[in-house]
Every structure is written in structure tokens, then in C-alpha cells.
């Protein structure tokens, strides 16, 4: 299910949820969703991990738009885009490991909140992230098919989840 945010009002996307009531549907295609520009700082570690730290207020704002009945909670870590995922990917070229530490990169993100039943996220795009991944011998985008997922064509910013806590 995809929720589009337009002027603070949540609208179900007709392309992702075609059986939604017509009054709730957005009448545009995904290609017309505006992208917002931002900056991020590249950070390495711990272990084999690389992230792009983004402005926490982006996640906080979009999380505030999620209806309260979801009981959505914030992400475990600070706002970021994962560039290399610990224990899921292993760079084959480590010659450039650490090269971009502290580098400010550009990114774009869509104001369309996605939800898969557990996580809420925004799609994000950055040529610089793809270049960093390629330098490390990884494909431009993560291939989650080996974990039962799909081959991605974008990055993402997790804004919330609805994981149940054990008591």
C-alpha cells in the first residue's frame, strides 16, 4: 500500500492500490510525484556498514503524518539511507573503504509514504550513493532477491515501523 502526502492530507495511490475508493485516490502517476532535495553525510562502520546520515526532521515530519491507529514507532537508528548493509552485503573491493567518510552528498526523496505491513519509508535517489557502491564492487542498487525480496531501483529512508515489542 502506498500513501501519498499532498498538502498534509493522506491520499491512497491509484497505481499501488487500484481498488481503493475513488475519493481517496490520487489522480497522478508516480512519475509526477515531486522530489525534494536534501544533503547527507557519509559515515562508515561499525563493521562493514556505510550510511548516509540525513536530517532527522525529515523522518520526524513524515512519521507525524502516519495515522495514530498504526501505533508507528521511530526507526531504531538516526535518520539515514543505508549504502552498505551489515551482514547482508560484503564489498568485494576494499581499496576505497573509508574514502568518503564525512563527505556531504546530494540526494532526492519523494513525499510518498510506502508501507509494507511492517515498515513505513520514503523512496530516495542519489547518483553519489550508486557511485560509492560501485567503487566497493557492489551493484548500484541492493539486490534483496537473495533474501526473498526484490531487486531495487531506488534507495529508501525508513521513517517508522509497527514492530510488536515483547513484554
Secondary structure as UniProt FT lines:
FT   STRAND          2..6
FT   TURN            7..8
FT   STRAND          9..13
FT   TURN            14..16
FT   TURN            18..19
FT   HELIX           22..24
FT   STRAND          25..26
FT   HELIX           30..32
FT   STRAND          35..44
FT   STRAND          50..53
FT   HELIX           56..64
FT   HELIX           68..70
FT   STRAND          80..84
FT   TURN            86..88
FT   TURN            95..102
FT   STRAND          104..115
FT   STRAND          119..125
FT   HELIX           127..135
FT   TURN            136..137
FT   HELIX           144..147
FT   STRAND          155..161
//
